[in-house]
Amino acid sequence: MVTGVPAAAGRDSSPRISERLVKKSPDAIRVYLVLMRLHAPTGVLLYLLPGLWSVSLASGRRPDLLTVVCLAVAAVLVRGASCAVNDVVDKDIDARVARTASRPVAAGTISVRKALVFGAAQAVASLVILAMVNGETALVVGASYPLLVAYPYMKRVFPWPSAWLAMVISVYAPAGWTAVTGSLDFPPAVLGLYACNFFWTLFHDTVYSHQDKEYDRTIGVRSSALMFGSSSKAWLTLFIVLSVTGALWAGAEAGTGWAFHLLVACAGILLAYQVVRVNLDDPKSCWDAFVANRYYGWIILAAAVAGRFT
């Protein structure tokens, strides 16, 4: 899963409540909050928002507040658990990359054993919280855990690790639907949302991977940046088209109104602007474009809500 870091190039671009909370925490607690990436909440939003898309389309005009809260808290914990696993597996690689060298496990401020125990505790706690909604939702998310654990190894053995990541974190789209319906029988609208998030993840993780492409080339790990090279912007454009198509398909299947389609089109234009604006050879430009992806997710959520009232 995409993870933020304490380094300047790896923080969200503006001060946030979560970042201030991390800074003001006692040292013994702060290291665990940093391990969870609470100072860089974009990764949580990228995981959570597709679940909220589904909740909105499945619920109609009145989403249940407890369901939304449980999904949000669980998303924080699942992301935190995945960060712990990622940091343990990648500790030697992270120590060789300037942007990630300050991560707790790579820097030695937290041991491998403590990181794994903390990650496991978060993984279990997230399932308990989701089970408060219904057991089916916990089952959907829990089924993705082996794939989340495998993800850090993909950059070593799989030619396109972003595709693996997209497959795994898109599970929150069906999880959101199940949280509302309690059913594992997913209609076409859910498949559309899954596709929307899958290709959106390919988009933002490709941009993200360009930050470290020179390090990745030297170390010998794989990434979308190295796979696509100078053709990256053409691929990013394709991912926009496919993500927007998935969203429009979901809206059509769910019977949304005209506002849904208008806002989804606006979200696609926003991503297209990012493609034009981003300098894939400038790590800061890549990070800023990555963080800006949250607006795409928020606009799709706004579309899902507005589409029920038009």
N, C-alpha and C positions, 0 to 999 in steps of 0.2 A: 504494500500500500504506500502511496505517496506520503512522504514524511518531511516535515519542516525541521530546521536545525537552529541552534543558537547563534551561529555566525550571522554577520550582517546581511550577507546575500541570501540567507535562508530564513529570514523572518518575514512575517506579513508586513506590508509597506507602511502601516500606520499603527500607532499604539492602540492596544485593545485591553479590555478588562482582564482577559485571561493572561495576557503578557504581564500586566501589572501585578496580578495575583502571584504569578510565578516569581517575579523579582522580589516581592515582599515576604515570601515564605521563608521559614527557617532553612538553613542549609541542608539539614537531614531530610527535609521533605522536598525541597526544591529539586534535588537530583532526580527524584521519581517523577515529578511534574514535567521536568524537561524530557525525561525518557518517554513520557506520554505525548510529548509535543504540544502541551497545553498552551505554550507561548505562541504557537503557530497554528491557529484553528482552521486554516483553509482546508487541510486534509480531512477534518471531521465533516465539514460542510459538503465536500465533494462526495463523501460516502453517504451522508444523511439525506441530502436533498432528493435523490431519486426515490427514497422511501416515502418522503412527504408528497412527492408527485402522486404516487400510488394511493396514499391515504386520501388525498384530496379527490381524485377521480372516483375512488371506490365509495367514499362517504357521501358524495354529493355536497350539499350546502352546509352540513354540520359535522365536521370532523370531531372525534372525541378527544378532548384535551389530554386525558390520561394516556391515551394511545400515543399521541404526539410526544408527550414528555418521556414516556418509556422508550420509544424509538430513539429520541435524541440522546438520552443518558447512555443507552446501550451502544449507540454509535461512537460516543466518546471512548467507551471502554474497549470496544472491538478494535478501534483504531490504535488505542494505547497498547493493547496486547500485540497487535501486529508490528508496531514500532519496536517493542521489546525483542521480539523474535528477529526482526530485521537487523537490529543493532548487534545482537549476539552473533548471527551468521556472518554479518559484514564487518565485524570489528576490525579485522586486519586491513580490509580495503578502505574503510572509513578513516583509519589512522593515516593513510597515505594521500588522502584528498583534503585540500585546505578547507573546503566548505563543510566537511563532515568530521574533521579531526576532533572537534570539541564535543561530539556526542558522548554521553556518559560512559558507555561501555568501551568505546574506542579510547577515550581519555583516561580510563581506569578509575573514574570516580564512583562507579558502581560495578560490582562483580558480575560475572556471567550467571552464577547461581541465583543471586538476588534478582537480577533482571528477568530470568526465566520464571522464578516463583511469582514475581509481581505480574508478569504477563499472563501466567496461568490463572492467577486470582481474578484479573480483569475479565478474562475470557469466560470464566465460570459465572462471575457476577452479572455479566451482560445477558447470559442465557436465563438466569434467575429472573432478571428484570423483564425480559421479553416474555417469559412464561406467565408473568402477571397479566399480560395481554391475552395470550392464549398459547397453548403448547405447540401449535402448528408453526407459529412465527419463530419460536425458539428452535424448532427443528430445522426450518429453512436456513436460518443463520448458522446454526451449529454445523450443518452439513458443509458449509463453506470453510470451516476451520482447517481441515487438512490442506486445502488449496492455499489458504493464507500462509500456513506454515511453509509450504513448498515454494512460495513466490520468491523469497530471497535467493534461492538456488537457481532460479530460472535464468538469471543473467549470466550464469556460467554454462548452462547446458541447452537452453532454448533460444533459437535464433531471434525471437520476437517477444521479449519479456513483457512489453506493454500489453500485448494481447492477452497474456495470462492474467495480468493485473485487472484488465478490463472485464474479463470473464468473472473474476472473483468478486470485485467490489460492486458489480452491477446486481448482485444478489439482493441488495437492499430494495430494489424495485419490486420484485415479487414478495419480499418480506413485508413491505408496507401494505400491499394488497391483502395478504393473509392476515395481517394485524386487524384489518377491518372486517373481513369476511369470515375468518376462521377456516377457510377452505384452501386446499392445495390444488384445486382445479382452476388453473389460470386461464382467463379469457384472452383473446387476441390483444386487447388493450395493454395487458401486462407485457406481452412480448414486444409490443411497440415501445414501451417505456424502457424495457431491458435493452433493446437495440439503441434507443436514444442515448442511454447512459454508456453503453459499450463503446460507441463511436466517439462520444464526448470524452471518455477516459483515454482513448487512443490519441485524441487531440491534445489534451492537457499534459499527458505523460510524455508525449513526443517533445513538446515544448520544454517540459521540465528536464528531460534527459540531455538537452543541448547544453545545459549548464556545465556538465561534467564530461563532455565528449572527448576532450583531450586526455583527461585522466583515464577514462574508460579505455581509450585506444592504447594507452601505455600499459595499463594493468592487464588488459586482455579480457575484459568483460564485455557483454553485448548490450546494445541499447537501440532504441528506435532512431536516435540521432545518428549513430554509426550505420545503421541499416539503410536509412533513406538518404543520408548525406545531402548533397545539393538539391535533391528532389523533395526535401522535407516539406516545403510550402505547398507543393502540388498535392502531396498526401494529406496535409492538414486541410486543404480545401475540400478534398474528397470526404474526409471525416465529418466536416461540417454538414455537407449535403446529406450524408447518410444518417447523422444524428437528428437533424431537423426532420428528415423523412420519417424516422421512427417515431418522433413526437407527434407529427401530424397524423400518422397511422393510428397511434394510441388515442388521440383526440377524436378521430372519426369513429373508431370502434366504441368509444365511451359516450358518444352523442353530445359532445361539447358544442358550444355556440361559436359565433364568429370571432369573439374576442380571443379565444384560445388560439386560433390560427393566425391572427394578426400579431399577437405577442410572441408566438413561436418564430414567426418570420423575423421579428425584431431581434430576437435572441440570436438567430443565425447571422444577421447582419453584424451584430456585436462581435461574434467570433471572427467573421470575415475581416473586420477592422483590425482585430488583433493580428491576423496573419500578415496584413499589409504593414502594420506598425512594428512588429517584433523584429529585433535583430538577433538572429539565431547564433551569431558569433559573439554576442555580448551576454555573459551570465546574468548580469543585473536585469537586462531587458527581458531575458527569458523568465526570470523569477517574477518580475512584475506582470508579465503576460499570464503566467501560471496562476498567480493570486487573483488576477482579474477574472479568471474563469468562473469564480463563484457567482458573478453577476448573471452568467448564462443560466446557471441552475436556479437562481432566484426568479429570473424572468419566466422560466418554464413553470415554476411553482405558481407564480402569479397568473400565468395562462390557465393552469389547471383550476385555480379558484375562480377566475373571471369567467371561464368557459361554462361554469355551472349556473351563471346568472344572466347569460345572454342567449 
